[in-house]
Amino acid sequence: MTAARPTDRRPALVESGVSTRVRVAIIGGGIIGLACAWQLLRSGCNVTVLDPDVAGGATHAAAGMITPSSEATFGQEPLLAASTASASRWPSFAAALAADSGLPVDLRRAGTLFLAADHDDEQVLARQARLLERHHRAVERLPGRATRRLEPALSPRLAGSLLIADESSVDPRQVARALRVAIARRGGEVLSAPARPLVRDGRSIGVERLEERGAAGHAGSAGHIGQVGTTGADVTVMAAGWATTALAAGLGITVPIRPLKGQVLRLRPSAPDVLRHIVRACVHGRFVYLVPRPGGEIVVGATSEDVGPDSTVTAGAVHDLLHDAIELVPELSEAALVESITGLRPATPDNLPIVGATGIDGLVVAAGHGRDGILLAPLTAAAVVSHVLGSAPPEQADAFTPERFAVKERA
């Protein structure tokens, strides 16, 4: 796969970098596809989104953490830089989306508490603090009493904590709903339909709408039978999560994304405002997070299971998540278990998303965001707009290029 530079693939309907109603088809109606669609509409494009499961998928299960520092890991510096840049875009992204949709988009900015359940878990916190300090990120080590003053519901037996004050969260379901409304208000379409790219003479000319959804309910999955129509487009964006691999393979393009299963719970405590901060923790070697919602609900997650496209909720995973959540916040033992759900994260070999030109004229990919789809949505949308309109994408998205896998294949 040889990716053309964005400035070499400017659609015929674009003049001087400004869209004059470029037609764009987006395959995939999760947070990435919807964010790209909304930003393209704001740039003057005509946009159609196609997905057989526009209200589900990984976005429906996501916790919505905008936490570049607490997600940071050693050896992933490009992802930390991109995540930090995207997080800085979230306040203006949320404000503009609320204005466009007329719906609330609540960006909670209370910060993250990173906790250790015992002294062995404290070593994880120490490593995280060293990593963040090396990259000049704000992090504060707190004694137990200071932690309890911030969050009185936390267990008094916790061994240690870090405060990362500049992190936030959103409700992905709320954001997706606002995006669908904003898209409609700007004249875009979101169709509940499976689709695949349509390529003729080496150029993408739109999408084929297919007769039935795939076995896993994702655009582009195996199991579609027959074509029921086409949607013409000057540019097609493949943003179908882990199903993008099958879409690309049908065109001879390698986009290495696999589904990584994550099981998530939603709890409703009897008392409101049990937690204010995002809580991330290492509990006897297991990682868990608790994300409070404005209405009092708490999202607890998540497992990380490399088991293929399996969406089964398992008793063992529910047990472990509940055990760890209750160890951190004992009063959650009395909370109502509102939901147990599985999401399939689109994971890549190097944990970076794949965003950019594919080597087929008029065909762009935006997928593979793993557990960071919500966090990276604003930066990804800005990059896709640049690729569609032929301008230079944000430099923080340079590491997302699809060409990095083509280089490895040729080597």
C-alpha positions in Angstrom: 0.0 0.0 0.0 1.5 3.3 -1.1 -0.2 6.3 0.4 -0.4 9.4 -1.7 0.3 12.7 0.0 -2.9 14.6 0.9 -2.0 17.5 -1.4 -1.7 15.1 -4.3 -5.2 13.7 -4.0 -7.4 16.8 -3.8 -10.9 16.0 -5.0 -12.0 17.8 -8.2 -14.7 19.7 -6.4 -12.2 21.4 -4.0 -10.8 24.8 -4.9 -8.0 26.6 -2.9 -8.4 24.1 0.0 -12.1 25.1 0.5 -14.9 22.5 -0.2 -17.5 23.3 -2.8 -19.8 20.5 -1.8 -17.5 17.5 -2.0 -19.5 14.3 -1.6 -18.2 12.1 1.2 -19.4 8.6 2.1 -18.4 7.3 5.6 -18.6 3.6 6.3 -19.0 3.3 10.1 -21.3 5.2 12.5 -19.3 5.0 15.8 -17.7 8.0 17.4 -14.9 8.2 14.8 -17.2 8.1 11.8 -19.7 10.5 13.3 -17.1 13.0 14.4 -15.5 12.9 10.9 -18.9 13.4 9.3 -19.8 16.4 11.5 -16.5 18.1 10.9 -16.7 17.5 7.2 -20.2 19.0 7.1 -18.9 22.0 9.0 -16.2 22.3 6.2 -18.9 22.4 3.5 -19.0 18.8 2.3 -22.1 16.7 1.5 -21.8 13.6 3.9 -23.6 10.3 4.2 -22.8 7.8 7.0 -23.6 4.2 6.6 -23.6 1.6 9.4 -26.0 -1.2 10.2 -25.6 -0.6 13.9 -25.4 3.1 14.4 -26.6 3.1 18.0 -24.2 0.2 19.1 -20.7 -0.9 18.6 -17.7 0.0 20.7 -18.9 3.6 21.2 -22.0 2.3 23.0 -19.9 0.4 25.5 -17.1 3.0 26.0 -16.5 4.7 29.3 -15.6 8.1 27.7 -12.4 8.9 29.5 -10.3 11.8 28.1 -7.2 10.7 30.0 -4.0 11.0 28.1 -1.7 11.0 31.1 -3.2 8.1 33.0 -3.5 6.0 29.8 0.2 6.7 29.0 2.6 3.8 28.8 6.4 3.5 28.3 7.4 3.2 24.6 4.2 4.9 23.4 5.4 8.5 23.1 3.7 9.2 19.8 0.3 8.1 21.2 0.9 10.3 24.3 1.6 13.3 22.1 -1.5 12.7 19.9 -3.7 12.0 22.9 -2.6 15.2 24.6 -3.2 17.2 21.5 -6.7 15.7 21.0 -7.6 16.2 24.7 -6.8 19.9 24.3 -9.3 20.0 21.4 -12.2 18.5 23.5 -13.5 21.7 25.2 -14.0 23.5 21.9 -15.3 20.3 20.2 -17.9 19.8 23.0 -19.0 23.4 23.0 -19.4 23.5 19.2 -21.2 20.2 19.2 -23.7 21.4 21.9 -24.3 24.5 19.9 -24.8 22.6 16.6 -27.1 19.9 18.1 -28.9 21.9 20.7 -28.2 19.0 23.1 -26.0 19.0 26.3 -22.5 17.6 25.9 -21.2 17.4 29.4 -17.4 17.5 29.7 -16.6 16.6 33.3 -13.2 18.0 34.3 -12.8 16.7 37.8 -9.5 14.9 37.0 -8.3 11.4 37.6 -7.3 9.6 40.8 -4.9 6.7 40.1 -5.0 4.3 43.1 -3.1 1.3 44.4 -4.9 -1.3 46.5 -1.7 -2.7 48.2 2.0 -2.1 48.4 2.8 -4.2 45.3 0.3 -2.1 43.3 2.1 1.0 44.5 5.0 0.1 42.2 2.6 0.6 39.3 1.8 4.1 40.5 5.5 4.9 41.0 6.3 3.8 37.4 3.3 5.9 36.1 4.5 9.0 38.1 8.1 8.6 36.7 6.8 8.3 33.2 4.6 11.4 33.5 7.4 13.4 35.2 9.8 12.5 32.4 7.3 14.0 30.0 6.7 17.1 32.2 3.1 16.1 32.8 1.3 17.4 35.9 1.0 14.6 38.5 0.7 14.8 42.3 1.4 12.0 44.7 -1.1 12.1 47.6 -1.1 10.6 51.0 -4.1 8.5 52.1 -5.8 11.3 54.1 -5.6 13.8 51.2 -7.1 11.2 48.9 -10.0 10.5 51.2 -10.7 14.3 51.5 -11.1 14.3 47.7 -13.2 11.2 47.6 -14.7 10.2 51.1 -16.3 7.0 49.7 -12.9 5.4 48.9 -11.7 2.6 51.1 -9.4 3.7 53.9 -7.2 0.6 53.2 -5.8 1.9 49.9 -2.0 2.0 49.8 -1.4 5.1 47.7 -2.7 7.5 45.0 -1.8 9.9 42.2 -3.9 12.9 41.3 -3.9 13.9 37.6 -6.0 17.0 37.7 -6.2 18.0 34.0 -8.2 15.0 32.8 -11.9 14.7 32.0 -14.6 12.5 30.7 -17.8 12.5 28.6 -20.7 10.2 28.1 -20.1 8.6 24.7 -23.8 7.8 24.2 -24.7 11.4 24.8 -21.9 12.5 22.4 -23.0 10.1 19.7 -26.6 11.2 20.0 -25.6 14.9 19.7 -23.4 14.1 16.7 -26.3 12.3 14.9 -28.5 15.4 15.6 -25.8 17.8 14.5 -25.2 15.9 11.3 -28.9 15.9 10.4 -29.2 19.7 11.2 -26.4 20.3 8.8 -28.0 18.3 6.0 -26.1 15.1 6.4 -27.5 11.6 6.4 -27.0 8.7 8.8 -28.3 5.5 7.2 -28.7 2.2 9.0 -27.2 0.1 6.2 -24.2 -2.1 5.7 -21.9 -1.0 2.9 -18.5 -1.5 1.3 -16.3 0.8 -0.9 -16.9 0.8 -4.6 -13.8 1.2 -6.7 -13.5 1.5 -10.5 -10.4 2.0 -12.6 -8.3 2.4 -9.5 -10.4 5.1 -7.9 -13.1 5.1 -5.2 -16.4 6.3 -6.6 -18.6 5.7 -3.6 -20.1 2.8 -1.7 -22.3 -0.3 -2.4 -25.2 -0.7 0.0 -25.7 -4.3 0.8 -28.7 -6.4 1.5 -28.1 -7.7 5.0 -25.7 -7.1 7.9 -22.8 -9.3 8.7 -22.8 -12.0 11.4 -21.3 -9.6 13.9 -23.5 -6.7 13.0 -20.7 -4.5 11.7 -20.4 -2.6 8.4 -18.2 -4.7 6.0 -18.5 -7.9 8.0 -18.7 -11.3 6.3 -22.3 -12.5 5.6 -23.6 -9.7 3.4 -25.6 -11.0 0.4 -26.2 -8.9 -2.7 -26.1 -5.3 -3.6 -29.2 -3.1 -3.2 -27.9 0.2 -4.4 -25.0 2.6 -4.6 -24.2 5.9 -3.0 -21.8 8.0 -5.2 -19.0 9.9 -3.5 -15.9 11.8 -4.4 -14.2 10.5 -1.2 -15.0 7.4 0.8 -13.8 7.1 4.5 -13.6 3.6 6.0 -14.3 4.1 9.7 -15.8 0.8 10.6 -13.7 -0.1 13.6 -12.3 -3.6 13.5 -14.5 -4.5 10.5 -12.4 -2.1 8.5 -9.9 -4.9 8.0 -12.4 -6.9 5.9 -13.4 -3.8 3.9 -9.8 -3.1 3.0 -8.9 -6.7 2.3 -11.6 -6.8 -0.3 -9.6 -4.1 -2.2 -6.2 -5.7 -1.7 -5.2 -3.3 1.1 -3.7 -4.4 4.4 -5.3 -2.6 7.5 -4.2 -4.8 10.5 -7.0 -4.3 13.1 -8.3 -7.0 15.4 -11.3 -6.9 17.8 -10.2 -6.7 21.5 -13.0 -7.6 23.8 -13.8 -5.4 26.8 -16.6 -6.1 29.3 -18.1 -3.2 31.1 -20.6 -2.7 33.9 -22.9 0.2 34.8 -23.9 0.7 38.4 -26.4 3.0 40.0 -25.5 3.8 43.7 -28.4 4.5 46.1 -26.8 7.9 47.0 -25.9 10.5 44.4 -22.4 11.7 43.7 -20.6 8.8 45.3 -17.6 9.7 43.1 -16.5 13.0 41.5 -13.2 12.0 40.0 -12.4 9.4 37.4 -10.9 6.5 39.4 -8.3 4.2 37.8 -6.6 1.6 40.0 -4.4 -1.4 40.2 -6.1 -3.9 42.5 -3.8 -6.8 43.3 -2.3 -6.7 39.8 -5.6 -6.1 38.0 -6.5 -2.8 36.4 -10.0 -1.3 36.8 -11.6 2.1 36.2 -14.7 3.8 37.6 -16.1 6.7 35.7 -19.0 8.8 37.3 -21.8 10.1 35.1 -23.7 13.3 35.7 -26.8 11.4 36.7 -25.0 9.4 39.4 -24.4 6.3 37.4 -20.9 4.8 37.6 -19.2 2.9 34.7 -16.9 0.1 35.7 -14.5 -1.5 33.3 -12.9 -3.1 31.6 -11.5 -6.4 30.7 -9.1 -6.8 27.8 -9.5 -10.1 26.1 -7.9 -11.1 22.8 -10.5 -13.7 21.9 -11.7 -12.5 18.5 -15.3 -11.1 17.8 -16.9 -12.6 20.9 -19.5 -10.4 22.5 -20.4 -12.8 25.4 -20.8 -11.3 28.9 -19.1 -13.7 31.3 -19.8 -14.4 34.9 -16.1 -14.4 35.8 -15.5 -10.9 34.3 -18.6 -9.5 36.0 -17.4 -11.0 39.3 -13.9 -9.5 39.0 -15.0 -6.1 38.0 -17.5 -5.9 40.8 -15.0 -7.3 43.3 -12.4 -4.7 42.4 -14.9 -1.8 42.3 -16.2 -2.7 45.7 -12.7 -3.0 47.2 -12.1 0.6 46.1 -15.5 2.0 47.0 -17.2 -0.3 49.6 -20.6 1.3 49.3 -20.9 0.1 45.7 -21.9 -3.3 47.1 -25.4 -1.8 47.6 -25.5 -0.3 44.1 -27.9 -1.6 41.4 -26.3 -3.4 38.5 -27.9 -1.6 35.6 -26.1 -3.1 32.7 -23.4 -5.5 31.7 -22.1 -5.1 28.1 -19.3 -6.0 25.8 -17.5 -3.7 23.4 -15.1 -4.9 20.7 -12.2 -2.3 20.6 -10.4 -2.0 17.2 -6.8 -2.7 18.1 -3.7 -2.4 15.9 -0.3 -4.1 16.3 1.4 -0.8 17.6 -1.6 0.6 19.5 -1.8 3.6 17.2 -4.8 4.3 15.0 -4.6 4.1 11.2 -5.7 7.4 9.6 -4.9 8.6 6.1 -4.8 7.9 2.4 -4.8 4.2 1.4 -3.1 4.4 -2.1 -6.5 4.1 -3.8 -7.5 7.6 -5.0 -10.5 8.9 -3.1 -10.3 6.3 -0.4 -9.3 7.3 3.2 -9.1 5.1 6.4 -9.8 6.2 9.9 -9.9 3.2 12.3 -7.9 1.2 14.8 -8.3 3.5 17.8 -8.3 0.7 20.4 -9.4 2.0 23.8 -8.8 5.7 22.8 -11.6 6.3 20.2 -13.4 8.9 22.4 -10.1 10.6 23.4 -8.8 10.8 19.8 -12.0 11.7 18.1 -11.4 15.5 17.7 -7.8 15.0 16.4 -8.9 12.2 14.0 -11.8 14.2 12.6 -9.4 17.2 12.0 -7.0 14.8 10.2 -9.7 13.3 8.0 -11.0 16.7 7.0 -7.4 17.5 5.9 -7.1 14.3 3.9 -10.4 14.8 2.2 -9.8 18.5 1.4 -6.2 18.1 0.4 -4.6 20.2 3.2 -1.9 19.2 5.7 -3.2 17.2 8.6 -2.3 18.1 12.2 1.3 17.1 12.8 0.3 15.1 16.0 -1.5 12.7 13.6 1.6 12.0 11.5 2.2 8.7 13.4 -1.2 7.4 12.3 -0.2 7.0 8.6 -1.4 3.8 7.0 1.9 3.7 5.2 3.8 2.5 8.2 2.4 -1.0 7.7 3.1 -1.0 3.9 6.8 -0.2 4.7 7.0 -3.2 7.0 5.4 -5.4 4.3 7.9 -4.3 1.6 10.8 -4.9 4.0 
